[in-house]
Amino acid sequence: MKLHHLWFALIGLFSLPAWAADDALVVTLAGVQHAKGQMRVSLYSDPMTFRKEDKAQAIQAVVPVVGETVVRFDKLMPGRYAIMAYHDEDGNGALNRRFGMFPTEGFGLSNNPDVMGPPKFEDSAFDVPARDGQVRIKIAY
């Protein structure tokens, strides 16, 4: 093998992680206050099912990390998505609410919109590119 062929092979090998991590969305949940319970992150592509966790395209439930918790959705097709995340502090698998409306556990939405009333898909929607995408969500308690 000629030296320049070896050089190109090594460059390809070391650049592998940059393109091999294809089709992933990395979600960072910022402001996590404690490690009780779990963080639940629901991904939606259909505005009609937004906020209905049982109809989410994908759900991740992970152990909270104080400060920032990172969740990854792999093998995600490019498209328009929205995320709802919450800190399920008591582990009951649901966002607890006062009067059925006001969250009593930490929660956040993609794009971190200011909401009055039920959040809407379009306020939280973002585009996932053909390669790795990233979203940062502030968890409000």
PyMOL commands that set and color helices and strands:
alter all, ss='L'
color gray80, all
select helices_A, chain A and resi 3-14+16-20+47-49+53-55+121-124
alter helices_A, ss='H'
color red, helices_A
select strands_A, chain A and resi 25-32+38-44+58-62+67-73+79-88+97-98+102-103+107-109+126-128+133-138
alter strands_A, ss='S'
color yellow, strands_A
deselect
rebuild
show_as cartoon
